[in-house]
Amino acid sequence: MKLDEIGKTINEEGLIDVLNNFKYSMRQTYLVVDENGNAVNDIASMIDENQYLHINGNHIELVQPRAYRLKRLKQEVQLQLRFLKHQLATHGFKLWPLAADENSGLTISIQLPEQLFLELYQRKFKQYKIDYYDFRNQIYLKLAQGFELSQPLLTYLTGSSLAFFNDLDGRTRRSILTFDLLNGIQEFQPDFRTVKSYFGTKNALGKVKLEGQFDHQQGITALTLRKLDFNPDSQLGIGPNILNLIDVMVGYFLMNEGVANDQLMAQIKASRELDRKIAAASPFRKIDEMAKFKPLIDNLNHFAVDFNYGENWNGTVEAIKARLEDGMQTLAARLLREQGSQSLLKFLLAKTHAGTTKGQSSKLSANSMRILQAAFEAGMDYQVIDNDQDIVEINGHYVWNGLQSDLDQAVMAKLWDNKELAKQLVGNLAIQIQPSWKIATVDQVIRLYPMIKEKAIVLKNANGHSDAHGILYRMAPSKKEFVESVGVMLKQTSQVLIEQVSTGSTYQALILNGKVASLIERVPENVVGDGRKTLKQLIENKKFELGRNERKTLMMQGLTLDQVIPRGIQVLLRYDSFTGSHFQSVDALNDADQTYIQLLEKIATQLQMRDGFIDMIFSNIYQPYSEEHPELAVFLGAHASGALQPHEKMALNQQRDIAAEVVAQFK
């Protein structure tokens, strides 16, 4: 494993978060059959096409209209397959569980975030005088090269189309789908050395395809892996381990050195020949050449560990290594063993039945599942917002338990309490969102540390108000400090949110009837020296109690309680101003530039907040905010409830009668 210039720039410039932001979508095209395994030719007369379903003869294509992060993609695909199978079952139809012919199969589309291209280009590659679109295209081409050379591995791991539907008694192969495709382009040689040469050899198109144009208006927009086999036992249509593997491969090919151009054509030719050999072989046949992929798996593992790909990866790499060691553990071999002495038709018909009746777990209520099913069949936009709180979205409206809608602010309040969801709700506004990670176990803490070890961070409750147990580290904590602090918080709350610290001051806006009624700066608890009293005496005079985090903050500043603090010198007892700490509130409503008031009210509108609180970081409330400078405003969170007192009695004897304003609404 050796990072190239792109990888080094991503690593050195702190852009590693991009590895969690790759977007995926999936298309699955199935043959539809009846109870007896006969192809159904009148699907369109019973099932309407919509944005999720495309019908072509006796095939039905299941589509995700939008691209999602991997975790979300798994959730969406599982739900959609469940809904589709249920819809078909009402007509006595089923999905043939394997790729039935050359028109069947699965396609995965991969998109890199545009912000990554912009950041890399501005910080490093613009100086080379390369056109921006040429730069973007080259990165996608680099990914395509890596996946083209890795196709034999993916065919070996995912191959399952033992025979096509119209030839079930023919010779059994590991992947007739891949074999059929490569046979048809055997005499062509794809040219992935340049974008221009790639678009000139599209007749050699195999399982790797670049989407978009070779131009400076649109450029390449995505990379697709197509003609993949189905996993009939997966609720996703493809094994989750395979999706985890592909996700790590994207990051690895993005950041590491590829093959030199003078060797590329020969290696691609050899790769295609090996891919065809693997696809054509019996699933029980040992493929000695698979040993060549062991170094790649080791490199992927090192990469995934170094860049904290999470707990799912450990199970993934072990499963893949086991299949490389023993080909009998591959999907195709397992299916052939399960078939036993049955005919392939009888075996696959049993699979269609199991796929319809197999239980699929969900934390959502039966009510929510029913309305999601109805939305799917009607082709309406929908998504699961929060599994745990049973909140979904239907055509832009939030619905709780299948009945309570966002016409009741109580539903929205549930969303605001989940800080990550609240950030998603304001994500399309021109404001910054702090990079964050959610942690529920000490094991996750240890795996996360490499990602934050050089960052200023804040620890807070993942749900609801952040209380005095939270802590802000202005300097990156040591691993021991980090693990200890998160461990303490996990005793107080079920999940801890780790956020990267942004520069600026913390403000809270009180929203009444959609308008900003109050804006305060929350100044962390502090004491001011008089040149005579010790730090301990100053603290006692203010009746502050020193907790663990206050003592840690003083230690970070190199201060002891017996020190006399010079006159006028402010000593911070905390770096944060969380709820439950003795923060001071300073009126900022009249001082803030009006652009910030307008922004806060726009955020309230986005959150569908009539009344509530919005927490922000502003770097300079006197400098006008504009969308060209989103770094001036950072969204922290929103709450339906909170204390009015900090907005009524503020420092410098400033006062505001918030209670009277609340009551005035009801006159």
C-alpha positions as CSV (number, residue, x, y, z in Angstrom):
1,M,0.0,0.0,0.0
2,K,1.5,3.3,-1.1
3,L,-0.4,6.6,-1.2
4,D,-0.1,8.6,-4.3
5,E,-0.3,12.4,-4.5
6,I,-4.1,12.4,-4.3
7,G,-4.0,10.1,-1.3
8,K,-1.3,12.2,0.4
9,T,-3.2,15.4,-0.1
10,I,-6.4,13.8,1.3
11,N,-4.5,12.6,4.3
12,E,-2.4,15.7,4.9
13,E,-5.2,18.3,4.3
14,G,-7.6,16.6,6.7
15,L,-10.0,15.4,4.1
16,I,-10.3,11.8,5.3
17,D,-14.0,12.4,6.2
18,V,-14.7,12.0,2.4
19,L,-14.3,8.2,2.8
20,N,-17.6,8.2,4.7
21,N,-19.3,10.3,2.0
22,F,-19.2,8.2,-1.2
23,K,-22.6,7.9,-2.7
24,Y,-24.1,4.8,-4.1
25,S,-27.3,3.8,-6.0
26,M,-28.3,0.4,-7.3
27,R,-30.4,-1.0,-10.1
28,Q,-31.6,-4.6,-10.0
29,T,-33.3,-6.2,-13.0
30,Y,-35.2,-9.4,-12.3
31,L,-37.2,-11.9,-14.4
32,V,-40.7,-12.2,-13.0
33,V,-42.2,-15.6,-12.7
34,D,-45.5,-17.2,-11.5
35,E,-45.9,-19.8,-8.8
36,N,-44.8,-22.6,-11.3
37,G,-41.7,-20.8,-12.5
38,N,-43.1,-19.6,-15.8
39,A,-42.1,-16.2,-17.1
40,V,-44.9,-13.6,-16.7
41,N,-45.6,-11.5,-19.8
42,D,-48.3,-9.2,-18.5
43,I,-46.6,-7.4,-15.6
44,A,-47.5,-4.0,-16.9
45,S,-51.2,-4.7,-16.9
46,M,-51.1,-5.3,-13.2
47,I,-48.3,-3.1,-11.9
48,D,-47.8,0.5,-12.7
49,E,-44.4,1.9,-13.5
50,N,-43.1,4.6,-11.2
51,Q,-39.8,6.1,-10.2
52,Y,-38.8,2.9,-8.4
53,L,-40.0,0.3,-10.9
54,H,-39.3,0.1,-14.6
55,I,-41.0,-2.7,-16.6
56,N,-39.6,-4.2,-19.7
57,G,-41.5,-7.2,-21.0
58,N,-41.2,-9.9,-18.4
59,H,-38.4,-8.1,-16.5
60,I,-38.8,-5.6,-13.7
61,E,-36.1,-3.2,-12.7
62,L,-35.9,-1.9,-9.2
63,V,-34.2,1.5,-9.0
64,Q,-33.0,3.9,-6.2
65,P,-33.8,7.4,-7.7
66,R,-31.1,9.0,-5.5
67,A,-27.6,8.1,-4.4
68,Y,-27.0,7.4,-0.7
69,R,-24.2,6.7,1.6
70,L,-23.5,3.0,1.9
71,K,-25.4,2.5,5.3
72,R,-28.4,4.3,4.0
73,L,-28.3,2.4,0.6
74,K,-28.5,-0.9,2.4
75,Q,-31.5,0.3,4.3
76,E,-33.3,1.6,1.2
77,V,-32.6,-1.5,-0.9
78,Q,-33.8,-3.8,1.8
79,L,-37.0,-2.0,2.2
80,Q,-37.6,-1.7,-1.6
81,L,-37.0,-5.3,-2.2
82,R,-39.4,-6.2,0.6
83,F,-42.0,-3.8,-0.8
84,L,-41.6,-5.2,-4.4
85,K,-41.9,-8.8,-3.3
86,H,-45.0,-8.0,-1.3
87,Q,-46.5,-6.1,-4.3
88,L,-45.8,-9.0,-6.7
89,A,-47.0,-11.6,-4.2
90,T,-50.5,-10.0,-4.3
91,H,-50.7,-11.0,-8.0
92,G,-49.1,-14.5,-7.5
93,F,-45.8,-13.3,-8.9
94,K,-42.2,-13.8,-7.7
95,L,-38.7,-12.6,-8.6
96,W,-36.5,-15.2,-10.2
97,P,-33.7,-15.3,-7.6
98,L,-30.7,-15.4,-10.0
99,A,-29.8,-13.6,-13.1
100,A,-32.1,-15.2,-15.6
101,D,-30.5,-14.0,-18.9
102,E,-28.3,-11.2,-20.3
103,N,-31.0,-8.7,-19.5
104,S,-30.9,-9.5,-15.8
105,G,-28.4,-8.5,-13.1
106,L,-27.4,-5.8,-10.7
107,T,-25.7,-2.5,-11.3
108,I,-24.0,-0.3,-8.7
109,S,-23.3,3.3,-9.4
110,I,-20.6,5.1,-7.4
111,Q,-20.3,8.9,-7.1
112,L,-17.6,10.8,-5.4
113,P,-18.6,14.1,-3.6
114,E,-18.1,17.2,-5.7
115,Q,-16.7,19.0,-2.7
116,L,-13.8,16.5,-2.7
117,F,-12.8,17.4,-6.3
118,L,-13.1,21.1,-5.5
119,E,-11.0,20.8,-2.3
120,L,-8.3,18.7,-4.0
121,Y,-8.2,21.0,-7.0
122,Q,-7.9,24.2,-5.1
123,R,-5.5,23.0,-2.5
124,K,-3.1,21.1,-4.7
125,F,-3.8,20.3,-8.3
126,K,-4.8,23.7,-9.7
127,Q,-1.1,24.7,-9.6
128,Y,-0.4,22.1,-12.3
129,K,-2.5,24.1,-14.8
130,I,-4.8,21.1,-15.5
131,D,-8.4,21.8,-16.3
132,Y,-10.8,21.1,-13.5
133,Y,-13.0,18.7,-15.5
134,D,-9.9,16.9,-16.8
135,F,-8.8,16.5,-13.2
136,R,-12.2,15.1,-12.2
137,N,-12.3,12.7,-15.1
138,Q,-8.8,11.4,-14.3
139,I,-9.8,10.5,-10.8
140,Y,-12.8,8.6,-12.0
141,L,-10.6,6.9,-14.7
142,K,-8.2,5.9,-11.9
143,L,-11.1,4.2,-10.0
144,A,-12.2,2.5,-13.2
145,Q,-8.7,1.1,-13.8
146,G,-8.6,-0.4,-10.3
147,F,-12.0,-2.0,-10.6
148,E,-11.4,-3.3,-14.1
149,L,-8.3,-5.1,-12.8
150,S,-10.2,-6.5,-9.8
151,Q,-13.1,-8.0,-11.8
152,P,-11.9,-11.6,-11.5
153,L,-12.0,-11.2,-7.7
154,L,-15.6,-9.8,-7.7
155,T,-16.7,-12.6,-10.1
156,Y,-15.1,-15.2,-7.9
157,L,-16.9,-13.9,-4.8
158,T,-20.3,-13.0,-6.2
159,G,-20.8,-15.4,-9.1
160,S,-24.1,-17.2,-8.8
161,S,-25.9,-17.4,-12.2
162,L,-25.2,-21.1,-12.5
163,A,-27.3,-21.3,-15.7
164,F,-29.6,-19.0,-17.6
165,F,-33.4,-19.4,-17.2
166,N,-33.9,-20.9,-20.7
167,D,-31.1,-23.5,-20.2
168,L,-31.4,-24.8,-16.7
169,D,-30.2,-28.2,-17.7
170,G,-27.1,-26.9,-19.4
171,R,-23.6,-26.9,-18.1
172,T,-23.2,-25.3,-14.7
173,R,-20.9,-22.3,-14.5
174,R,-19.8,-20.0,-11.7
175,S,-21.3,-17.0,-13.5
176,I,-23.0,-17.5,-16.9
177,L,-23.9,-13.8,-16.8
178,T,-20.2,-12.7,-16.8
179,F,-19.2,-15.5,-19.2
180,D,-21.9,-14.5,-21.7
181,L,-20.8,-10.8,-21.5
182,L,-17.1,-11.4,-21.9
183,N,-17.7,-13.9,-24.7
184,G,-19.4,-11.2,-26.7
185,I,-16.5,-8.8,-26.4
186,Q,-13.6,-11.3,-26.5
187,E,-11.9,-9.9,-29.5
188,F,-12.0,-6.3,-28.3
189,Q,-9.4,-4.7,-26.0
190,P,-10.7,-1.8,-23.8
191,D,-8.3,1.2,-23.4
192,F,-8.4,2.7,-19.9
193,R,-5.2,4.6,-20.3
194,T,-6.9,8.0,-21.0
195,V,-10.4,9.2,-20.8
196,K,-10.4,9.9,-24.5
197,S,-9.2,6.4,-25.4
198,Y,-11.8,4.9,-23.1
199,F,-14.7,6.6,-24.8
200,G,-13.1,5.5,-28.1
201,T,-13.3,1.8,-27.1
202,K,-16.8,1.6,-25.7
203,N,-17.5,-1.5,-27.9
204,A,-15.2,-3.3,-25.5
205,L,-17.4,-2.4,-22.5
206,G,-17.3,-5.0,-19.8
207,K,-18.5,-4.8,-16.2
208,V,-16.9,-1.4,-15.5
209,K,-18.4,1.7,-17.1
210,L,-17.9,5.4,-16.7
211,E,-21.0,7.6,-16.9
212,G,-21.1,11.1,-18.3
213,Q,-19.2,12.9,-21.1
214,F,-15.7,13.6,-22.2
215,D,-16.2,17.4,-22.0
216,H,-15.7,20.5,-19.9
217,Q,-19.4,21.1,-19.2
218,Q,-20.4,17.9,-17.4
219,G,-17.5,15.5,-17.3
220,I,-17.7,12.0,-15.9
221,T,-20.4,11.9,-13.2
222,A,-20.2,8.3,-11.9
223,L,-18.6,4.9,-12.1
224,T,-20.8,1.9,-12.5
225,L,-20.2,-1.8,-11.8
226,R,-22.7,-3.7,-13.9
227,K,-23.8,-7.2,-14.7
228,L,-23.2,-8.4,-11.1
229,D,-24.9,-11.6,-10.0
230,F,-27.6,-11.7,-7.3
231,N,-27.3,-13.3,-3.9
232,P,-30.6,-15.0,-3.5
233,D,-30.2,-15.3,0.3
234,S,-29.6,-11.6,0.9
235,Q,-32.3,-9.1,1.8
236,L,-30.3,-6.7,-0.4
237,G,-30.0,-8.9,-3.5
238,I,-26.2,-8.7,-2.9
239,G,-24.2,-9.8,0.1
240,P,-23.5,-6.9,2.5
241,N,-19.9,-8.0,2.8
242,I,-19.5,-7.4,-1.0
243,L,-20.9,-3.8,-0.6
244,N,-18.4,-3.3,2.3
245,L,-15.6,-4.6,0.1
246,I,-16.6,-2.3,-2.8
247,D,-16.7,0.7,-0.4
248,V,-13.2,0.1,0.8
249,M,-12.0,-0.5,-2.8
250,V,-13.2,2.9,-3.8
251,G,-11.2,4.6,-1.1
252,Y,-8.2,2.4,-1.7
253,F,-8.1,3.0,-5.5
254,L,-8.7,6.7,-4.9
255,M,-5.8,7.2,-2.6
256,N,-3.2,4.7,-3.6
257,E,-0.9,4.3,-6.6
258,G,-2.3,2.5,-9.6
259,V,-0.7,0.7,-12.5
260,A,1.6,2.5,-14.8
261,N,0.1,3.2,-18.2
262,D,2.8,1.3,-20.1
263,Q,1.7,-1.9,-18.2
264,L,-2.0,-1.2,-18.0
265,M,-3.2,-2.7,-21.3
266,A,-1.4,-6.0,-20.8
267,Q,-2.7,-6.3,-17.3
268,I,-6.3,-5.5,-18.3
269,K,-6.1,-8.2,-21.1
270,A,-4.8,-10.7,-18.6
271,S,-7.5,-9.7,-16.1
272,R,-10.3,-10.2,-18.6
273,E,-8.9,-13.6,-19.6
274,L,-8.8,-14.7,-16.0
275,D,-12.3,-13.2,-15.3
276,R,-13.7,-15.3,-18.2
277,K,-12.0,-18.4,-17.0
278,I,-13.4,-17.9,-13.5
279,A,-16.9,-17.3,-14.8
280,A,-16.8,-20.3,-17.1
281,A,-15.5,-22.7,-14.5
282,S,-17.5,-25.1,-12.3
283,P,-18.0,-23.5,-8.8
284,F,-16.3,-26.6,-7.4
285,R,-13.2,-26.1,-9.4
286,K,-10.1,-24.7,-7.6
287,I,-8.7,-21.5,-9.3
288,D,-5.0,-21.3,-8.4
289,E,-4.8,-17.8,-9.9
290,M,-6.9,-16.4,-7.1
291,A,-3.8,-16.4,-4.9
292,K,-2.7,-13.3,-6.8
293,F,-5.4,-11.3,-5.1
294,K,-4.3,-12.1,-1.5
295,P,-1.8,-9.1,-1.5
296,L,-4.7,-6.8,-2.6
297,I,-6.9,-8.1,0.2
298,D,-4.1,-7.5,2.7
299,N,-3.6,-4.0,1.4
300,L,-7.3,-3.3,1.5
301,N,-7.3,-4.5,5.1
302,H,-4.4,-2.3,6.1
303,F,-6.1,0.7,4.4
304,A,-9.4,0.0,6.1
305,V,-7.8,-0.3,9.5
306,D,-5.6,2.8,9.0
307,F,-8.6,4.9,7.9
308,N,-11.1,3.6,10.4
309,Y,-13.7,1.9,8.2
310,G,-15.5,0.7,11.2
311,E,-16.6,-2.5,12.8
312,N,-18.3,-4.0,9.7
313,W,-15.0,-4.4,8.0
314,N,-13.5,-7.0,10.4
315,G,-16.2,-9.5,9.5
316,T,-15.9,-8.6,5.8
317,V,-12.2,-9.2,5.5
318,E,-12.4,-12.5,7.4
319,A,-15.2,-13.8,5.2
320,I,-13.3,-12.8,2.0
321,K,-10.1,-14.4,3.1
322,A,-11.9,-17.6,4.0
323,R,-13.4,-17.7,0.5
324,L,-10.0,-17.1,-1.1
325,E,-8.5,-20.0,1.0
326,D,-11.4,-22.4,0.3
327,G,-13.4,-22.0,-3.0
328,M,-16.1,-24.2,-1.6
329,Q,-17.2,-21.3,0.6
330,T,-18.0,-19.0,-2.3
331,L,-21.6,-18.2,-3.1
332,A,-21.8,-20.3,-6.3
333,A,-20.3,-23.4,-4.6
334,R,-22.6,-23.0,-1.6
335,L,-25.7,-22.8,-3.9
336,L,-24.6,-25.9,-5.8
337,R,-24.1,-27.8,-2.6
338,E,-27.6,-26.7,-1.4
339,Q,-29.1,-27.8,-4.7
340,G,-27.9,-31.4,-4.1
341,S,-29.9,-33.9,-6.2
342,Q,-32.8,-31.5,-6.9
343,S,-33.3,-30.1,-10.4
344,L,-32.1,-26.5,-10.6
345,L,-35.7,-25.4,-11.4
346,K,-37.1,-27.0,-8.3
347,F,-34.2,-25.6,-6.2
348,L,-34.6,-22.1,-7.5
349,L,-38.4,-22.2,-7.1
350,A,-37.9,-23.0,-3.5
351,K,-35.6,-20.0,-3.3
352,T,-38.3,-17.7,-4.7
353,H,-40.7,-18.9,-2.0
354,A,-38.1,-18.4,0.8
355,G,-37.4,-15.0,-0.5
356,T,-41.1,-14.0,-0.2
357,T,-41.7,-15.5,3.2
358,K,-38.4,-15.0,5.0
359,G,-38.8,-12.6,7.9
360,Q,-37.1,-9.2,7.6
361,S,-36.5,-7.3,10.8
362,S,-37.2,-3.6,11.1
363,K,-37.5,-1.3,14.1
364,L,-40.3,0.5,12.3
365,S,-43.9,0.0,13.5
366,A,-46.4,-1.9,11.4
367,N,-48.1,1.4,10.8
368,S,-45.0,3.0,9.3
369,M,-44.2,-0.1,7.2
370,R,-47.8,0.0,5.8
371,I,-47.6,3.7,4.7
372,L,-44.1,3.1,3.2
373,Q,-45.4,0.2,1.2
374,A,-48.3,2.4,-0.1
375,A,-45.9,5.2,-0.9
376,F,-43.6,2.8,-2.8
377,E,-46.5,1.4,-4.9
378,A,-47.7,4.9,-5.6
379,G,-44.2,6.0,-6.7
380,M,-44.1,8.8,-4.1
381,D,-40.9,10.1,-2.5
382,Y,-40.3,8.5,0.8
383,Q,-37.5,7.7,3.2
384,V,-36.9,6.4,6.7
385,I,-35.8,9.4,8.9
386,D,-35.3,7.7,12.2
387,N,-35.7,3.9,12.8
388,D,-35.5,4.2,16.5
389,Q,-38.1,6.9,16.8
390,D,-40.3,5.4,14.1
391,I,-40.3,8.6,11.9
392,V,-40.5,8.4,8.1
393,E,-40.9,11.0,5.4
394,I,-43.6,10.9,2.7
395,N,-43.5,13.5,-0.1
396,G,-41.7,15.9,2.1
397,H,-43.8,15.4,5.2
398,Y,-42.6,13.7,8.4
399,V,-44.8,11.0,9.8
400,W,-44.5,9.3,13.2
401,N,-46.0,5.9,13.8
402,G,-47.8,6.0,10.5
403,L,-50.2,8.6,11.7
404,Q,-48.9,11.7,13.5
405,S,-47.6,14.2,10.8
406,D,-45.3,17.2,10.9
407,L,-48.4,19.4,11.2
408,D,-47.8,18.7,14.9
409,Q,-44.5,20.2,16.0
410,A,-44.0,17.3,18.5
411,V,-43.0,15.2,15.5
412,M,-40.3,17.7,14.5
413,A,-39.1,18.0,18.1
414,K,-38.2,14.3,18.0
415,L,-36.1,15.0,14.9
416,W,-34.3,18.0,16.3
417,D,-33.2,16.1,19.4
418,N,-31.2,13.8,17.1
419,K,-28.3,16.1,16.3
420,E,-27.3,14.2,13.2
421,L,-30.8,14.2,11.8
422,A,-31.1,17.9,12.5
423,K,-27.9,18.6,10.6
424,Q,-29.3,16.6,7.6
425,L,-32.5,18.8,7.6
426,V,-30.4,22.0,7.2
427,G,-27.8,20.4,5.0
428,N,-28.8,22.1,1.8
429,L,-28.4,25.6,3.3
430,A,-25.1,27.5,2.7
431,I,-23.8,26.9,6.3
432,Q,-21.1,24.6,7.6
433,I,-21.9,21.4,9.3
434,Q,-19.2,20.1,11.7
435,P,-17.8,16.7,10.9
436,S,-19.1,14.3,13.5
437,W,-19.1,10.7,14.6
438,K,-21.6,8.8,16.8
439,I,-20.2,6.3,19.4
440,A,-22.0,3.8,21.6
441,T,-19.2,1.4,22.7
442,V,-15.7,1.7,24.0
443,D,-14.5,-0.4,21.0
444,Q,-15.8,2.3,18.6
445,V,-13.9,4.9,20.6
446,I,-10.6,3.0,20.0
447,R,-11.3,2.6,16.3
448,L,-12.3,6.2,15.9
449,Y,-9.2,7.7,17.6
450,P,-6.9,7.7,14.5
451,M,-9.5,9.9,12.7
452,I,-9.5,12.6,15.4
453,K,-6.0,12.3,16.9
454,E,-4.9,15.6,15.5
455,K,-8.2,17.5,15.8
456,A,-9.8,19.8,18.3
457,I,-13.0,18.0,19.3
458,V,-16.1,18.3,21.4
459,L,-17.9,15.4,23.1
460,K,-21.6,15.8,23.8
461,N,-24.9,13.8,24.0
462,A,-26.0,12.5,20.7
463,N,-29.6,13.2,21.5
464,G,-31.2,16.1,23.3
465,H,-29.4,18.9,25.1
466,S,-25.6,18.6,25.7
467,D,-25.2,18.7,29.5
468,A,-22.3,19.4,31.8
469,H,-20.8,16.0,31.3
470,G,-19.7,17.0,27.8
471,I,-16.3,18.5,27.2
472,L,-14.5,20.5,24.6
473,Y,-10.8,19.9,23.7
474,R,-9.2,23.0,22.2
475,M,-6.0,20.9,21.7
476,A,-6.3,17.3,20.4
477,P,-6.6,14.9,23.3
478,S,-4.3,12.0,23.9
479,K,-5.7,8.5,23.2
480,K,-5.9,7.9,27.0
481,E,-7.8,11.2,27.6
482,F,-10.2,10.5,24.7
483,V,-11.0,7.0,25.7
484,E,-11.5,8.0,29.3
485,S,-13.7,11.0,28.6
486,V,-16.0,9.1,26.2
487,G,-16.2,6.2,28.7
488,V,-17.3,8.6,31.4
489,M,-20.0,10.0,29.1
490,L,-21.2,6.6,28.0
491,K,-22.2,6.0,31.7
492,Q,-24.5,9.0,31.4
493,T,-25.9,8.6,28.0
494,S,-26.5,5.8,25.4
495,Q,-24.6,7.5,22.6
496,V,-21.9,10.2,22.5
497,L,-21.5,12.6,19.5
498,I,-17.9,13.5,18.6
499,E,-17.7,16.8,16.7
500,Q,-14.8,18.6,15.2
501,V,-14.4,22.0,16.7
502,S,-15.1,25.1,14.6
503,T,-13.6,28.5,15.4
504,G,-16.0,31.2,16.6
505,S,-18.4,32.0,19.5
506,T,-21.4,30.0,20.5
507,Y,-24.8,31.6,20.1
508,Q,-28.4,30.5,20.9
509,A,-31.4,31.9,19.1
510,L,-34.9,31.8,20.7
511,I,-37.5,31.4,17.9
512,L,-41.1,32.5,18.6
513,N,-43.7,32.2,15.8
514,G,-40.9,31.6,13.3
515,K,-39.0,34.8,14.2
516,V,-35.9,35.4,16.2
517,A,-37.1,36.8,19.6
518,S,-33.7,36.7,21.3
519,L,-30.1,36.0,20.4
520,I,-27.5,35.4,23.1
521,E,-23.8,34.6,23.1
522,R,-23.1,31.8,25.5
523,V,-19.8,32.6,27.3
524,P,-18.3,29.6,29.1
525,E,-18.1,29.8,32.9
526,N,-15.2,31.9,34.1
527,V,-13.8,34.0,36.8
528,V,-11.9,37.3,36.6
529,G,-8.9,37.9,38.8
530,D,-8.5,40.9,41.2
531,G,-4.8,40.5,41.9
532,R,-5.5,39.4,45.5
533,K,-7.6,36.3,45.6
534,T,-6.5,32.8,44.7
535,L,-8.3,30.9,41.9
536,K,-10.0,28.8,44.5
537,Q,-11.3,31.8,46.3
538,L,-12.6,33.4,43.1
539,I,-14.4,30.2,42.3
540,E,-15.9,29.9,45.8
541,N,-17.1,33.5,45.6
542,K,-19.1,32.6,42.5
543,K,-20.4,29.5,44.2
544,F,-19.1,27.3,41.3
545,E,-18.6,23.6,41.9
546,L,-15.5,22.2,40.3
547,G,-16.4,19.0,38.5
548,R,-14.2,16.6,36.5
549,N,-14.3,18.7,33.3
550,E,-13.6,22.0,35.1
551,R,-10.5,20.5,36.8
552,K,-9.4,19.1,33.4
553,T,-9.8,22.5,31.8
554,L,-7.7,24.2,34.4
555,M,-5.1,21.5,34.1
556,M,-5.0,22.1,30.3
557,Q,-4.2,25.8,31.0
558,G,-1.5,24.9,33.5
559,L,-3.4,26.5,36.4
560,T,-3.6,25.5,40.1
561,L,-6.2,26.5,42.6
562,D,-3.7,28.2,44.9
563,Q,-2.5,30.7,42.2
564,V,-3.4,34.3,42.6
565,I,-5.0,35.6,39.3
566,P,-3.8,39.0,38.2
567,R,-6.4,41.8,38.1
568,G,-8.6,41.8,35.0
569,I,-7.4,38.4,33.8
570,Q,-10.2,36.0,32.8
571,V,-9.8,32.3,33.6
572,L,-12.1,29.9,31.8
573,L,-13.3,27.0,33.9
574,R,-14.8,25.3,30.8
575,Y,-14.2,25.8,27.1
576,D,-17.8,24.9,26.3
577,S,-21.1,26.4,27.3
578,F,-23.2,23.4,27.5
579,T,-26.6,23.3,29.3
580,G,-26.0,22.7,33.0
581,S,-22.7,24.6,33.1
582,H,-22.6,28.1,34.5
583,F,-22.3,29.9,31.2
584,Q,-22.9,33.7,31.0
585,S,-25.4,35.0,28.4
586,V,-24.7,38.2,26.6
587,D,-27.3,39.9,24.5
588,A,-26.4,39.8,20.8
589,L,-29.8,40.5,19.1
590,N,-29.2,44.2,18.5
591,D,-25.4,43.9,17.7
592,A,-25.7,41.1,15.1
593,D,-25.7,42.0,11.5
594,Q,-29.3,41.5,10.1
595,T,-28.0,38.8,7.7
596,Y,-27.6,36.4,10.7
597,I,-31.1,37.1,11.9
598,Q,-32.4,36.3,8.4
599,L,-30.2,33.1,8.3
600,L,-31.6,31.9,11.6
601,E,-35.2,32.4,10.4
602,K,-34.3,30.5,7.2
603,I,-33.0,27.7,9.3
604,A,-36.2,27.7,11.4
605,T,-38.2,27.5,8.2
606,Q,-36.1,24.5,7.0
607,L,-36.6,22.8,10.4
608,Q,-40.4,23.6,10.3
609,M,-39.8,25.3,13.7
610,R,-42.5,27.6,14.9
611,D,-41.1,27.9,18.5
612,G,-37.8,26.6,19.8
613,F,-34.1,27.1,20.1
614,I,-31.3,27.0,17.5
615,D,-27.6,26.7,18.5
616,M,-24.9,28.1,16.2
617,I,-21.3,29.1,16.0
618,F,-20.7,32.5,14.4
619,S,-17.1,33.7,13.8
620,N,-18.0,37.4,13.6
621,I,-21.6,38.7,14.0
622,Y,-20.6,42.1,12.8
623,Q,-19.4,40.9,9.4
624,P,-22.3,40.3,7.0
625,Y,-23.1,36.7,6.3
626,S,-23.3,35.5,2.7
627,E,-23.6,32.2,0.9
628,E,-20.2,32.8,-0.7
629,H,-18.7,32.5,2.9
630,P,-20.6,29.6,4.5
631,E,-17.7,29.2,7.0
632,L,-19.1,32.2,8.9
633,A,-21.9,30.1,10.3
634,V,-21.8,26.6,11.7
635,F,-25.0,24.8,12.7
636,L,-24.8,23.0,16.1
637,G,-28.3,21.8,16.9
638,A,-31.9,22.6,17.6
639,H,-34.3,22.0,20.5
640,A,-38.0,22.3,21.1
641,S,-37.5,23.1,24.8
642,G,-34.9,25.0,26.8
643,A,-34.5,27.6,29.6
644,L,-35.9,31.0,29.0
645,Q,-33.9,32.5,31.9
646,P,-30.6,32.9,30.0
647,H,-32.6,35.0,27.4
648,E,-34.3,37.1,30.1
649,K,-31.5,38.0,32.5
650,M,-28.1,38.6,30.8
651,A,-24.7,40.0,31.7
652,L,-24.3,43.8,32.1
653,N,-27.8,43.9,33.6
654,Q,-29.4,43.4,30.2
655,Q,-33.0,42.0,30.4
656,R,-35.7,40.9,28.1
657,D,-39.2,39.9,29.0
658,I,-39.5,36.7,27.0
659,A,-42.4,35.3,29.0
660,A,-44.5,38.3,28.1
661,E,-43.7,37.7,24.4
662,V,-44.8,34.1,24.7
663,V,-48.0,35.0,26.4
664,A,-48.7,37.7,23.8
665,Q,-49.2,35.1,21.2
666,F,-52.2,33.8,22.9
667,K,-54.1,37.0,23.3
